[in-house]
């Protein structure tokens, strides 16, 4: 057996060497059907979900003033665009299916690539799909009252004191949407592309419409006077931790950093286009361009949306918006009685397109892992439509499974969603992977100086360094002041280490 084991080891090493040497070539097994517009729609569509319509309420309570709310979103914009402009170099250098998984594998080692892919499948991609799908269902409930998280087909079955499993009509609608979009994407890239383009164009127009209506029709002189006349005056804030608020300089720094969990999550998933590199036409040009165009458009819209909120509603109304639905409160202030329905329709369109983009892109990362022997073999196979159907199905099944578990607070009797906790946990982990990936640019410049680089990171080395420094500062604050939701994220990532070695051995 020893000679056989040695032979198998040599074969794996040989395959690894071949993989690395071919990493700068183009995939040939996929159908290249995504042009620049399609790629940009994947970036935009994956970024815009429901967060921009909600998270400003919590952020405003953390930072305590209109000016610092806009600063917090600006920090998010600078970091997101800096990261996207930096990723362009890696995307053009290694235009392979799998994107960020491949970049980490090549810059550092297969284990780092695997840990990212592991976290992506277990929580980041699937948890976000579950969250956005149930978000779609919640807002559907505004139009159809029978869709509700409290109207049960299967009442909560408590498995522990703090956790239960249930199936409500809202959960069922969320699962049905995941199943529908998974199926359409198994039919071929063209189906997924059409859905993505239609819904992303519609929701981008809807967000732009909210901005125009808010600024032109919602202009409220008392709100404008209060918000922009007292732009930096702290008020209405909540304590970040006992004894620390935005009323002090240090508390404000911590508040802006903690607020990034909402705005960065709302701006995340821009990297999904890198997963689909095997299906992008002229990927060395179109992926860097789509990353830049998509993130700049979305960040611009996000900043303007917050301006629309601030010229329509006083800060106190933003901080106290019912269920944190700031955009709904804005439209309701402009169109009393109709704003709730209008916003519900807009968010349904937004979340439907966002879910499609996440489903389309995620399976390509699992495909690359499976081709390396680090995921289920079937996920590395393409069906007759030349898409990784088994990867799509596995992703859809796990995302649907994450819809079912509920958290339970015995003190209040309130139910939450497990995926919400998981996503809180991995925000810090996702930042770690982003920092590592951008650090990979510096490492690859040193280890592979002669590799072809059709696009060089914009502003190198300053822009990538700005991102690494800014994201690292936010991470440090989160680990100190949000320990309960950051350290568990590291545990989720580290659980991938024994799984990685199990895959390697088998």
ZATOR-940295 format. One record per residue (C-alpha): residue number from 0; x, y, z negated. Coordinates in steps of 0.05 Angstrom, whole numbers, plus 5000, padded with zeros to 4 digits. Layout:
<sites>
SITE|NUM|X|Y|Z
...
</sites>
This chain:
<sites>
SITE|0|5000|5000|5000
SITE|1|5057|5048|4986
SITE|2|5079|5052|5060
SITE|3|5007|5065|5079
SITE|4|5000|5119|5027
SITE|5|5064|5152|5051
SITE|6|5041|5148|5124
SITE|7|4974|5180|5105
SITE|8|5011|5235|5069
SITE|9|5056|5248|5129
SITE|10|4995|5249|5174
SITE|11|4960|5301|5131
SITE|12|5023|5344|5129
SITE|13|5029|5338|5204
SITE|14|4957|5359|5213
SITE|15|4968|5417|5166
SITE|16|5029|5440|5206
SITE|17|4989|5435|5271
SITE|18|4931|5474|5241
SITE|19|4977|5530|5219
SITE|20|5012|5534|5286
SITE|21|4945|5538|5323
SITE|22|4913|5588|5276
SITE|23|4925|5646|5323
SITE|24|4893|5612|5383
SITE|25|4819|5615|5400
SITE|26|4767|5563|5382
SITE|27|4742|5526|5444
SITE|28|4686|5482|5416
SITE|29|4636|5539|5403
SITE|30|4594|5578|5451
SITE|31|4617|5651|5452
SITE|32|4551|5688|5451
SITE|33|4563|5747|5404
SITE|34|4583|5812|5437
SITE|35|4603|5877|5401
SITE|36|4531|5898|5388
SITE|37|4512|5828|5363
SITE|38|4573|5826|5318
SITE|39|4558|5895|5289
SITE|40|4486|5872|5276
SITE|41|4513|5813|5236
SITE|42|4555|5862|5194
SITE|43|4498|5912|5184
SITE|44|4444|5859|5175
SITE|45|4483|5819|5123
SITE|46|4498|5882|5083
SITE|47|4428|5914|5080
SITE|48|4382|5873|5037
SITE|49|4340|5900|4980
SITE|50|4396|5928|4936
SITE|51|4397|5999|4964
SITE|52|4323|6006|4947
SITE|53|4333|5986|4874
SITE|54|4403|5991|4843
SITE|55|4407|6067|4840
SITE|56|4361|6066|4780
SITE|57|4408|6024|4737
SITE|58|4469|6061|4765
SITE|59|4439|6129|4746
SITE|60|4428|6104|4675
SITE|61|4500|6082|4671
SITE|62|4532|6146|4698
SITE|63|4480|6196|4672
SITE|64|4481|6250|4726
SITE|65|4464|6260|4800
SITE|66|4535|6281|4818
SITE|67|4566|6219|4787
SITE|68|4514|6175|4819
SITE|69|4536|6201|4887
SITE|70|4609|6193|4866
SITE|71|4596|6120|4847
SITE|72|4567|6106|4916
SITE|73|4625|6143|4948
SITE|74|4675|6099|4911
SITE|75|4637|6039|4937
SITE|76|4640|6067|5007
SITE|77|4714|6082|5005
SITE|78|4730|6012|4979
SITE|79|4684|5977|5028
SITE|80|4709|6014|5089
SITE|81|4782|6008|5067
SITE|82|4772|5932|5060
SITE|83|4738|5926|5127
SITE|84|4792|5966|5163
SITE|85|4845|5922|5130
SITE|86|4809|5857|5147
SITE|87|4812|5875|5220
SITE|88|4886|5857|5223
SITE|89|4873|5787|5196
SITE|90|4812|5778|5241
SITE|91|4850|5797|5304
SITE|92|4911|5756|5283
SITE|93|4871|5693|5265
SITE|94|4806|5694|5305
SITE|95|4783|5626|5279
SITE|96|4717|5600|5252
SITE|97|4718|5605|5176
SITE|98|4745|5676|5171
SITE|99|4765|5693|5100
SITE|100|4774|5620|5082
SITE|101|4826|5614|5137
SITE|102|4861|5679|5117
SITE|103|4870|5656|5045
SITE|104|4893|5587|5067
SITE|105|4945|5615|5114
SITE|106|4969|5673|5071
SITE|107|4976|5634|5006
SITE|108|4958|5560|5005
SITE|109|4900|5512|5021
SITE|110|4879|5512|4948
SITE|111|4864|5587|4950
SITE|112|4824|5579|5014
SITE|113|4786|5521|4983
SITE|114|4770|5559|4918
SITE|115|4740|5614|4960
SITE|116|4700|5565|5002
SITE|117|4678|5528|4939
SITE|118|4653|5592|4906
SITE|119|4621|5614|4972
SITE|120|4580|5550|4978
SITE|121|4563|5540|4905
SITE|122|4543|5611|4887
SITE|123|4563|5671|4931
SITE|124|4529|5654|4998
SITE|125|4475|5606|4973
SITE|126|4459|5647|4911
SITE|127|4451|5709|4953
SITE|128|4407|5672|5003
SITE|129|4363|5649|4945
SITE|130|4360|5719|4915
SITE|131|4343|5754|4980
SITE|132|4292|5701|4999
SITE|133|4255|5708|4933
SITE|134|4260|5784|4941
SITE|135|4223|5776|5007
SITE|136|4170|5735|4971
SITE|137|4162|5786|4915
SITE|138|4148|5843|4963
SITE|139|4102|5798|5004
SITE|140|4061|5794|4940
SITE|141|4044|5868|4948
SITE|142|4007|5850|5012
SITE|143|3982|5781|4991
SITE|144|3964|5776|4917
SITE|145|3968|5700|4916
SITE|146|4044|5705|4923
SITE|147|4071|5715|4853
SITE|148|4126|5688|4809
SITE|149|4074|5677|4754
SITE|150|4025|5637|4797
SITE|151|4051|5567|4790
SITE|152|4043|5504|4831
SITE|153|4088|5470|4781
SITE|154|4089|5505|4713
SITE|155|4157|5516|4680
SITE|156|4187|5451|4654
SITE|157|4237|5469|4600
SITE|158|4302|5430|4605
SITE|159|4338|5467|4549
SITE|160|4319|5524|4503
SITE|161|4341|5577|4552
SITE|162|4327|5544|4619
SITE|163|4268|5516|4657
SITE|164|4249|5492|4727
SITE|165|4186|5516|4761
SITE|166|4153|5524|4829
SITE|167|4112|5587|4837
SITE|168|4079|5611|4900
SITE|169|4135|5663|4907
SITE|170|4188|5610|4900
SITE|171|4152|5568|4952
SITE|172|4150|5626|5001
SITE|173|4225|5638|4989
SITE|174|4241|5565|5002
SITE|175|4197|5564|5064
SITE|176|4234|5624|5092
SITE|177|4302|5591|5079
SITE|178|4277|5528|5114
SITE|179|4249|5567|5174
SITE|180|4313|5608|5185
SITE|181|4357|5547|5175
SITE|182|4317|5510|5228
SITE|183|4319|5567|5278
SITE|184|4394|5572|5270
SITE|185|4403|5497|5283
SITE|186|4370|5508|5350
SITE|187|4429|5548|5375
SITE|188|4466|5614|5368
SITE|189|4419|5649|5415
SITE|190|4360|5639|5368
SITE|191|4397|5665|5307
SITE|192|4425|5724|5347
SITE|193|4356|5745|5372
SITE|194|4326|5743|5301
SITE|195|4386|5781|5275
SITE|196|4385|5836|5327
SITE|197|4310|5848|5323
SITE|198|4305|5851|5247
SITE|199|4371|5888|5236
SITE|200|4352|5942|5287
SITE|201|4283|5948|5254
SITE|202|4309|5953|5183
SITE|203|4365|6001|5202
SITE|204|4312|6045|5234
SITE|205|4268|6036|5172
SITE|206|4323|6058|5125
SITE|207|4338|6117|5171
SITE|208|4264|6134|5170
SITE|209|4263|6133|5094
SITE|210|4321|6182|5094
SITE|211|4288|6230|5144
SITE|212|4221|6227|5109
SITE|213|4253|6236|5041
SITE|214|4294|6296|5061
SITE|215|4244|6331|5107
SITE|216|4176|6314|5075
SITE|217|4197|6296|5005
SITE|218|4238|6359|4992
SITE|219|4217|6376|4921
SITE|220|4242|6444|4896
SITE|221|4238|6426|4821
SITE|222|4274|6361|4834
SITE|223|4327|6394|4877
SITE|224|4337|6449|4825
SITE|225|4343|6400|4768
SITE|226|4388|6350|4804
SITE|227|4434|6396|4844
SITE|228|4431|6454|4796
SITE|229|4456|6409|4741
SITE|230|4496|6362|4784
SITE|231|4546|6339|4731
SITE|232|4507|6348|4666
SITE|233|4499|6280|4633
SITE|234|4429|6261|4611
SITE|235|4384|6201|4605
SITE|236|4442|6153|4603
SITE|237|4443|6086|4568
SITE|238|4501|6060|4526
SITE|239|4551|6018|4566
SITE|240|4570|5983|4502
SITE|241|4552|6005|4431
SITE|242|4586|6072|4418
SITE|243|4608|6084|4491
SITE|244|4568|6126|4539
SITE|245|4578|6171|4600
SITE|246|4580|6232|4554
SITE|247|4655|6224|4545
SITE|248|4709|6225|4600
SITE|249|4731|6154|4586
SITE|250|4658|6131|4580
SITE|251|4644|6163|4647
SITE|252|4702|6126|4679
SITE|253|4677|6060|4650
SITE|254|4606|6077|4672
SITE|255|4626|6090|4744
SITE|256|4666|6025|4744
SITE|257|4609|5984|4715
SITE|258|4560|6016|4763
SITE|259|4601|5986|4820
SITE|260|4569|5918|4805
SITE|261|4504|5944|4834
SITE|262|4531|5985|4892
SITE|263|4586|5935|4912
SITE|264|4535|5878|4912
SITE|265|4488|5920|4955
SITE|266|4546|5932|5003
SITE|267|4574|5862|5003
SITE|268|4573|5808|5058
SITE|269|4604|5853|5110
SITE|270|4658|5800|5117
SITE|271|4608|5749|5143
SITE|272|4624|5765|5215
SITE|273|4694|5736|5205
SITE|274|4663|5668|5192
SITE|275|4633|5668|5262
SITE|276|4698|5686|5298
SITE|277|4693|5623|5341
SITE|278|4629|5650|5372
SITE|279|4649|5723|5384
SITE|280|4667|5746|5453
SITE|281|4737|5776|5455
SITE|282|4743|5768|5379
SITE|283|4811|5803|5374
SITE|284|4776|5867|5395
SITE|285|4703|5859|5375
SITE|286|4711|5833|5303
SITE|287|4755|5891|5279
SITE|288|4710|5940|5315
SITE|289|4646|5910|5287
SITE|290|4675|5911|5217
SITE|291|4691|5985|5223
SITE|292|4627|6006|5258
SITE|293|4581|5964|5214
SITE|294|4609|5986|5147
SITE|295|4614|6059|5166
SITE|296|4541|6060|5190
SITE|297|4515|6024|5127
SITE|298|4555|6065|5078
SITE|299|4533|6129|5112
SITE|300|4460|6107|5107
SITE|301|4468|6087|5034
SITE|302|4496|6155|5015
SITE|303|4441|6192|5053
SITE|304|4388|6147|5020
SITE|305|4412|6169|4952
SITE|306|4409|6242|4974
SITE|307|4337|6229|4996
SITE|308|4321|6201|4927
SITE|309|4352|6261|4893
SITE|310|4315|6314|4934
SITE|311|4249|6278|4923
SITE|312|4252|6255|4850
SITE|313|4283|6286|4788
SITE|314|4338|6243|4757
SITE|315|4293|6222|4700
SITE|316|4243|6193|4750
SITE|317|4299|6154|4784
SITE|318|4324|6128|4717
SITE|319|4254|6107|4697
SITE|320|4228|6082|4764
SITE|321|4179|6024|4752
SITE|322|4217|5958|4759
SITE|323|4276|6001|4784
SITE|324|4242|6009|4851
SITE|325|4270|6077|4868
SITE|326|4254|6076|4942
SITE|327|4182|6056|4928
SITE|328|4175|6113|4878
SITE|329|4204|6161|4931
SITE|330|4154|6141|4984
SITE|331|4097|6139|4934
SITE|332|4114|6211|4915
SITE|333|4109|6231|4989
SITE|334|4050|6186|5010
SITE|335|4009|6173|4947
SITE|336|3973|6107|4950
SITE|337|4009|6084|5013
SITE|338|4082|6087|4992
SITE|339|4080|6019|4956
SITE|340|4054|5983|5018
SITE|341|4101|6019|5066
SITE|342|4162|6002|5024
SITE|343|4140|5930|5015
SITE|344|4136|5921|5091
SITE|345|4204|5955|5100
SITE|346|4237|5911|5048
SITE|347|4205|5847|5077
SITE|348|4236|5864|5144
SITE|349|4303|5880|5111
SITE|350|4307|5817|5070
SITE|351|4285|5772|5127
SITE|352|4341|5798|5171
SITE|353|4391|5796|5115
SITE|354|4374|5723|5099
SITE|355|4382|5704|5172
SITE|356|4451|5736|5176
SITE|357|4475|5701|5112
SITE|358|4449|5633|5136
SITE|359|4479|5641|5206
SITE|360|4549|5660|5181
SITE|361|4557|5617|5119
SITE|362|4555|5550|5154
SITE|363|4616|5569|5197
SITE|364|4659|5574|5134
SITE|365|4638|5504|5112
SITE|366|4653|5480|5183
SITE|367|4725|5504|5176
SITE|368|4732|5471|5108
SITE|369|4705|5405|5134
SITE|370|4754|5407|5193
SITE|371|4809|5411|5141
SITE|372|4780|5351|5104
SITE|373|4758|5394|5045
SITE|374|4682|5389|5054
SITE|375|4631|5338|5076
SITE|376|4653|5310|5143
SITE|377|4585|5322|5176
SITE|378|4592|5397|5163
SITE|379|4651|5398|5211
SITE|380|4610|5372|5270
SITE|381|4571|5412|5321
SITE|382|4504|5390|5347
SITE|383|4480|5392|5419
SITE|384|4468|5467|5413
SITE|385|4541|5475|5392
SITE|386|4526|5499|5322
SITE|387|4544|5466|5255
SITE|388|4474|5440|5241
SITE|389|4494|5395|5183
SITE|390|4529|5454|5149
SITE|391|4467|5496|5159
SITE|392|4423|5442|5128
SITE|393|4469|5431|5068
SITE|394|4471|5505|5056
SITE|395|4395|5510|5062
SITE|396|4383|5452|5014
SITE|397|4429|5481|4960
SITE|398|4402|5552|4968
SITE|399|4331|5524|4961
SITE|400|4352|5486|4899
SITE|401|4379|5550|4868
SITE|402|4309|5581|4876
SITE|403|4278|5531|4827
SITE|404|4316|5539|4760
SITE|405|4292|5595|4714
SITE|406|4323|5628|4654
SITE|407|4279|5636|4592
SITE|408|4283|5686|4536
SITE|409|4250|5655|4474
SITE|410|4246|5724|4440
SITE|411|4203|5755|4494
SITE|412|4176|5694|4530
SITE|413|4200|5723|4596
SITE|414|4227|5682|4654
SITE|415|4285|5703|4698
SITE|416|4321|5669|4755
SITE|417|4384|5628|4748
SITE|418|4414|5653|4813
SITE|419|4412|5724|4785
SITE|420|4458|5703|4728
SITE|421|4503|5665|4775
SITE|422|4510|5725|4822
SITE|423|4527|5770|4762
SITE|424|4580|5720|4743
SITE|425|4614|5717|4811
SITE|426|4617|5792|4828
SITE|427|4684|5795|4793
SITE|428|4707|5731|4827
SITE|429|4688|5758|4895
SITE|430|4730|5820|4881
SITE|431|4789|5776|4863
SITE|432|4783|5740|4930
SITE|433|4778|5807|4967
SITE|434|4841|5832|4932
SITE|435|4878|5768|4948
SITE|436|4857|5770|5021
SITE|437|4881|5841|5031
SITE|438|4945|5825|4993
SITE|439|4952|5770|5045
SITE|440|4965|5824|5097
SITE|441|5028|5844|5060
SITE|442|5049|5772|5051
SITE|443|5038|5752|5124
SITE|444|5076|5814|5148
SITE|445|5135|5785|5109
SITE|446|5127|5710|5122
SITE|447|5104|5715|5195
SITE|448|5133|5780|5221
SITE|449|5133|5756|5294
SITE|450|5059|5734|5295
SITE|451|5016|5769|5347
SITE|452|4977|5826|5316
SITE|453|4931|5858|5368
SITE|454|4904|5904|5313
SITE|455|4944|5932|5255
SITE|456|4909|5949|5190
SITE|457|4889|6022|5192
SITE|458|4932|6066|5148
SITE|459|4978|6008|5128
SITE|460|5005|6005|5074
SITE|461|4966|6062|5042
SITE|462|4894|6042|5057
SITE|463|4902|5968|5036
SITE|464|4939|5991|4973
SITE|465|4882|6039|4957
SITE|466|4833|5982|4960
SITE|467|4876|5935|4917
SITE|468|4888|5988|4865
SITE|469|4815|6011|4862
SITE|470|4786|5941|4860
SITE|471|4836|5919|4808
SITE|472|4818|5978|4763
SITE|473|4744|5960|4768
SITE|474|4760|5887|4753
SITE|475|4798|5905|4690
SITE|476|4739|5947|4665
SITE|477|4690|5891|4680
SITE|478|4731|5839|4644
SITE|479|4735|5884|4582
SITE|480|4665|5915|4581
SITE|481|4624|5862|4618
SITE|482|4658|5800|4591
SITE|483|4594|5759|4587
SITE|484|4582|5765|4662
SITE|485|4654|5764|4687
SITE|486|4691|5709|4650
SITE|487|4639|5656|4670
SITE|488|4654|5674|4742
SITE|489|4726|5653|4733
SITE|490|4701|5587|4703
SITE|491|4659|5574|4765
SITE|492|4720|5587|4809
SITE|493|4766|5544|4767
SITE|494|4717|5486|4768
SITE|495|4736|5482|4841
SITE|496|4808|5461|4824
SITE|497|4792|5389|4804
SITE|498|4743|5384|4861
SITE|499|4798|5406|4909
SITE|500|4845|5352|4886
SITE|501|4789|5301|4891
SITE|502|4777|5320|4963
SITE|503|4852|5316|4976
SITE|504|4857|5247|4946
SITE|505|4797|5219|4982
</sites>
